[in-house]
Amino acid sequence: MPRKHKTLPTGFKCPECDGKCVYNVDLGLFVCARPLITADGQIKGSCGKFYLDKTKYKQ
């Protein structure tokens, strides 16, 4: 079973898609939470891009 991460709401917006981001406490990163919606209106997931203090996270 996947583990649920603790997230906190923030005022930070994704620089790429302008969606709202939440702060993932476990990872120490901002995560874009903009939902991705299919053509028939179903939610497929989220943008999910990671940011470190307003810069894109690269591994």
N, CA, C and O atoms as CSV, one atom per row, in Angstrom:
chain,resi,resn,atom,element,x,y,z
A,1,MET,N,N,0.849,-1.180,0.000
A,1,MET,CA,C,0.000,0.000,0.000
A,1,MET,C,C,0.895,1.245,0.000
A,1,MET,O,O,1.811,1.339,0.817
A,2,PRO,N,N,0.645,2.200,-0.904
A,2,PRO,CA,C,1.483,3.399,-0.965
A,2,PRO,C,C,1.333,4.246,0.299
A,2,PRO,O,O,0.258,4.336,0.893
A,3,ARG,N,N,2.432,4.852,0.680
A,3,ARG,CA,C,2.442,5.688,1.880
A,3,ARG,C,C,1.952,7.089,1.519
A,3,ARG,O,O,2.354,7.646,0.498
A,4,LYS,N,N,1.088,7.653,2.354
A,4,LYS,CA,C,0.575,9.007,2.133
A,4,LYS,C,C,1.555,10.002,2.743
A,4,LYS,O,O,1.890,9.898,3.923
A,5,HIS,N,N,2.011,10.954,1.957
A,5,HIS,CA,C,2.940,11.972,2.436
A,5,HIS,C,C,2.171,13.107,3.086
A,5,HIS,O,O,1.056,13.429,2.675
A,6,LYS,N,N,2.775,13.717,4.111
A,6,LYS,CA,C,2.167,14.878,4.753
A,6,LYS,C,C,2.471,16.111,3.912
A,6,LYS,O,O,3.631,16.378,3.598
A,7,THR,N,N,1.440,16.862,3.546
A,7,THR,CA,C,1.614,18.066,2.735
A,7,THR,C,C,0.986,19.258,3.443
A,7,THR,O,O,0.025,19.116,4.199
A,8,LEU,N,N,1.545,20.431,3.184
A,8,LEU,CA,C,1.039,21.682,3.736
A,8,LEU,C,C,0.710,22.637,2.595
A,8,LEU,O,O,1.475,22.729,1.634
A,9,PRO,N,N,-0.417,23.353,2.679
A,9,PRO,CA,C,-0.737,24.325,1.626
A,9,PRO,C,C,0.243,25.499,1.665
A,9,PRO,O,O,0.724,25.885,2.731
A,10,THR,N,N,0.527,26.054,0.502
A,10,THR,CA,C,1.436,27.204,0.393
A,10,THR,C,C,0.846,28.210,-0.584
A,10,THR,O,O,-0.145,27.922,-1.255
A,11,GLY,N,N,1.447,29.376,-0.664
A,11,GLY,CA,C,1.045,30.376,-1.654
A,11,GLY,C,C,1.897,30.287,-2.909
A,11,GLY,O,O,1.761,31.114,-3.810
A,12,PHE,N,N,2.776,29.287,-2.978
A,12,PHE,CA,C,3.697,29.122,-4.101
A,12,PHE,C,C,2.965,28.542,-5.301
A,12,PHE,O,O,2.182,27.604,-5.160
A,13,LYS,N,N,3.217,29.099,-6.486
A,13,LYS,CA,C,2.612,28.602,-7.724
A,13,LYS,C,C,3.683,27.992,-8.613
A,13,LYS,O,O,4.823,28.454,-8.638
A,14,CYS,N,N,3.303,26.952,-9.340
A,14,CYS,CA,C,4.202,26.277,-10.274
A,14,CYS,C,C,4.600,27.256,-11.375
A,14,CYS,O,O,3.720,27.784,-12.055
A,15,PRO,N,N,5.894,27.521,-11.577
A,15,PRO,CA,C,6.311,28.451,-12.623
A,15,PRO,C,C,5.965,27.973,-14.032
A,15,PRO,O,O,5.845,28.798,-14.938
A,16,GLU,N,N,5.802,26.672,-14.241
A,16,GLU,CA,C,5.536,26.145,-15.575
A,16,GLU,C,C,4.060,26.152,-15.951
A,16,GLU,O,O,3.711,26.519,-17.073
A,17,CYS,N,N,3.178,25.746,-15.016
A,17,CYS,CA,C,1.752,25.656,-15.376
A,17,CYS,C,C,0.877,26.592,-14.559
A,17,CYS,O,O,-0.332,26.643,-14.784
A,18,ASP,N,N,1.450,27.337,-13.614
A,18,ASP,CA,C,0.746,28.295,-12.762
A,18,ASP,C,C,-0.269,27.626,-11.829
A,18,ASP,O,O,-1.193,28.280,-11.345
A,19,GLY,N,N,-0.097,26.331,-11.579
A,19,GLY,CA,C,-0.959,25.626,-10.630
A,19,GLY,C,C,-0.464,25.830,-9.216
A,19,GLY,O,O,0.690,26.202,-9.002
A,20,LYS,N,N,-1.350,25.583,-8.233
A,20,LYS,CA,C,-0.917,25.763,-6.847
A,20,LYS,C,C,-0.047,24.592,-6.406
A,20,LYS,O,O,-0.255,23.451,-6.818
A,21,CYS,N,N,0.933,24.901,-5.559
A,21,CYS,CA,C,1.843,23.884,-5.054
A,21,CYS,C,C,1.609,23.667,-3.569
A,21,CYS,O,O,1.205,24.582,-2.852
A,22,VAL,N,N,1.865,22.458,-3.118
A,22,VAL,CA,C,1.837,22.129,-1.697
A,22,VAL,C,C,3.260,21.767,-1.288
A,22,VAL,O,O,4.084,21.396,-2.124
A,23,TYR,N,N,3.536,21.880,0.002
A,23,TYR,CA,C,4.866,21.535,0.500
A,23,TYR,C,C,4.818,20.121,1.053
A,23,TYR,O,O,4.038,19.843,1.964
A,24,ASN,N,N,5.641,19.222,0.519
A,24,ASN,CA,C,5.730,17.847,0.983
A,24,ASN,C,C,6.746,17.811,2.121
A,24,ASN,O,O,7.948,17.952,1.897
A,25,VAL,N,N,6.249,17.622,3.347
A,25,VAL,CA,C,7.102,17.665,4.530
A,25,VAL,C,C,8.128,16.532,4.525
A,25,VAL,O,O,9.283,16.738,4.897
A,26,ASP,N,N,7.712,15.343,4.108
A,26,ASP,CA,C,8.605,14.180,4.110
A,26,ASP,C,C,9.784,14.343,3.152
A,26,ASP,O,O,10.903,13.947,3.476
A,27,LEU,N,N,9.543,14.918,1.983
A,27,LEU,CA,C,10.595,15.082,0.981
A,27,LEU,C,C,11.313,16.425,1.082
A,27,LEU,O,O,12.417,16.575,0.558
A,28,GLY,N,N,10.695,17.412,1.754
A,28,GLY,CA,C,11.283,18.744,1.844
A,28,GLY,C,C,11.239,19.481,0.524
A,28,GLY,O,O,12.124,20.287,0.235
A,29,LEU,N,N,10.200,19.212,-0.302
A,29,LEU,CA,C,10.062,19.826,-1.629
A,29,LEU,C,C,8.659,20.383,-1.824
A,29,LEU,O,O,7.700,19.943,-1.190
A,30,PHE,N,N,8.565,21.358,-2.714
A,30,PHE,CA,C,7.258,21.835,-3.159
A,30,PHE,C,C,6.806,20.944,-4.315
A,30,PHE,O,O,7.611,20.600,-5.180
A,31,VAL,N,N,5.525,20.569,-4.335
A,31,VAL,CA,C,4.985,19.698,-5.372
A,31,VAL,C,C,3.766,20.372,-5.991
A,31,VAL,O,O,2.868,20.815,-5.275
A,32,CYS,N,N,3.733,20.449,-7.325
A,32,CYS,CA,C,2.588,21.030,-8.017
A,32,CYS,C,C,1.397,20.078,-7.912
A,32,CYS,O,O,1.509,18.893,-8.229
A,33,ALA,N,N,0.255,20.605,-7.463
A,33,ALA,CA,C,-0.931,19.774,-7.237
A,33,ALA,C,C,-2.042,20.041,-8.250
A,33,ALA,O,O,-3.188,19.657,-8.017
A,34,ARG,N,N,-1.721,20.697,-9.377
A,34,ARG,CA,C,-2.743,20.979,-10.391
A,34,ARG,C,C,-3.244,19.657,-10.967
A,34,ARG,O,O,-2.449,18.854,-11.455
A,35,PRO,N,N,-4.568,19.423,-10.912
A,35,PRO,CA,C,-5.087,18.154,-11.456
A,35,PRO,C,C,-5.004,18.105,-12.975
A,35,PRO,O,O,-5.222,19.111,-13.651
A,36,LEU,N,N,-4.684,16.923,-13.510
A,36,LEU,CA,C,-4.681,16.688,-14.957
A,36,LEU,C,C,-6.008,16.021,-15.294
A,36,LEU,O,O,-6.321,14.950,-14.775
A,37,ILE,N,N,-6.778,16.650,-16.156
A,37,ILE,CA,C,-8.116,16.173,-16.475
A,37,ILE,C,C,-8.154,15.676,-17.918
A,37,ILE,O,O,-7.671,16.347,-18.830
A,38,THR,N,N,-8.734,14.492,-18.111
A,38,THR,CA,C,-8.834,13.906,-19.450
A,38,THR,C,C,-9.965,14.574,-20.227
A,38,THR,O,O,-10.715,15.376,-19.671
A,39,ALA,N,N,-10.086,14.245,-21.505
A,39,ALA,CA,C,-11.100,14.837,-22.372
A,39,ALA,C,C,-12.526,14.555,-21.889
A,39,ALA,O,O,-13.432,15.356,-22.119
A,40,ASP,N,N,-12.720,13.418,-21.222
A,40,ASP,CA,C,-14.065,13.094,-20.737
A,40,ASP,C,C,-14.322,13.600,-19.315
A,40,ASP,O,O,-15.336,13.246,-18.715
A,41,GLY,N,N,-13.411,14.431,-18.761
A,41,GLY,CA,C,-13.626,15.070,-17.470
A,41,GLY,C,C,-13.139,14.291,-16.265
A,41,GLY,O,O,-13.371,14.713,-15.132
A,42,GLN,N,N,-12.473,13.170,-16.474
A,42,GLN,CA,C,-11.948,12.370,-15.366
A,42,GLN,C,C,-10.580,12.912,-14.940
A,42,GLN,O,O,-9.796,13.360,-15.777
A,43,ILE,N,N,-10.301,12.867,-13.643
A,43,ILE,CA,C,-8.997,13.294,-13.142
A,43,ILE,C,C,-8.017,12.139,-13.289
A,43,ILE,O,O,-8.242,11.048,-12.766
A,44,LYS,N,N,-6.928,12.392,-14.007
A,44,LYS,CA,C,-5.931,11.368,-14.319
A,44,LYS,C,C,-4.774,11.371,-13.324
A,44,LYS,O,O,-4.081,10.362,-13.187
A,45,GLY,N,N,-4.557,12.458,-12.643
A,45,GLY,CA,C,-3.437,12.589,-11.723
A,45,GLY,C,C,-3.185,14.063,-11.458
A,45,GLY,O,O,-4.110,14.874,-11.495
A,46,SER,N,N,-1.934,14.408,-11.193
A,46,SER,CA,C,-1.591,15.811,-10.995
A,46,SER,C,C,-0.318,16.136,-11.759
A,46,SER,O,O,0.415,15.241,-12.180
A,47,CYS,N,N,-0.069,17.420,-11.931
A,47,CYS,CA,C,1.132,17.893,-12.639
A,47,CYS,C,C,2.361,17.242,-12.014
A,47,CYS,O,O,3.187,16.667,-12.722
A,48,GLY,N,N,2.486,17.329,-10.679
A,48,GLY,CA,C,3.507,16.594,-9.945
A,48,GLY,C,C,4.940,17.051,-10.101
A,48,GLY,O,O,5.848,16.319,-9.707
A,49,LYS,N,N,5.188,18.227,-10.658
A,49,LYS,CA,C,6.571,18.708,-10.775
A,49,LYS,C,C,7.081,19.103,-9.392
A,49,LYS,O,O,6.321,19.613,-8.569
A,50,PHE,N,N,8.364,18.868,-9.139
A,50,PHE,CA,C,8.969,19.152,-7.844
A,50,PHE,C,C,9.819,20.416,-7.922
A,50,PHE,O,O,10.497,20.655,-8.922
A,51,TYR,N,N,9.781,21.221,-6.865
A,51,TYR,CA,C,10.563,22.458,-6.798
A,51,TYR,C,C,11.253,22.572,-5.457
A,51,TYR,O,O,10.695,22.212,-4.421
A,52,LEU,N,N,12.477,23.077,-5.489
A,52,LEU,CA,C,13.253,23.371,-4.299
A,52,LEU,C,C,13.332,24.887,-4.181
A,52,LEU,O,O,14.094,25.514,-4.917
A,53,ASP,N,N,12.581,25.483,-3.295
A,53,ASP,CA,C,12.621,26.924,-3.093
A,53,ASP,C,C,12.553,27.715,-4.406
A,53,ASP,O,O,13.436,28.521,-4.697
A,54,LYS,N,N,11.532,27.486,-5.166
A,54,LYS,CA,C,11.203,28.194,-6.414
A,54,LYS,C,C,12.111,27.877,-7.586
A,54,LYS,O,O,12.050,28.573,-8.600
A,55,THR,N,N,12.950,26.859,-7.492
A,55,THR,CA,C,13.733,26.394,-8.632
A,55,THR,C,C,13.395,24.926,-8.852
A,55,THR,O,O,13.156,24.199,-7.888
A,56,LYS,N,N,13.371,24.484,-10.089
A,56,LYS,CA,C,12.999,23.109,-10.400
A,56,LYS,C,C,14.000,22.125,-9.798
A,56,LYS,O,O,15.213,22.314,-9.887
A,57,TYR,N,N,13.466,21.076,-9.186
A,57,TYR,CA,C,14.304,20.059,-8.546
A,57,TYR,C,C,14.859,19.107,-9.591
A,57,TYR,O,O,14.105,18.546,-10.387
A,58,LYS,N,N,16.171,18.924,-9.592
A,58,LYS,CA,C,16.822,17.992,-10.522
A,58,LYS,C,C,17.610,16.977,-9.705
A,58,LYS,O,O,18.328,17.347,-8.776
A,59,GLN,N,N,17.478,15.701,-10.049
A,59,GLN,CA,C,18.211,14.662,-9.327
A,59,GLN,C,C,19.597,14.492,-9.886
A,59,GLN,O,O,20.361,13.658,-9.400
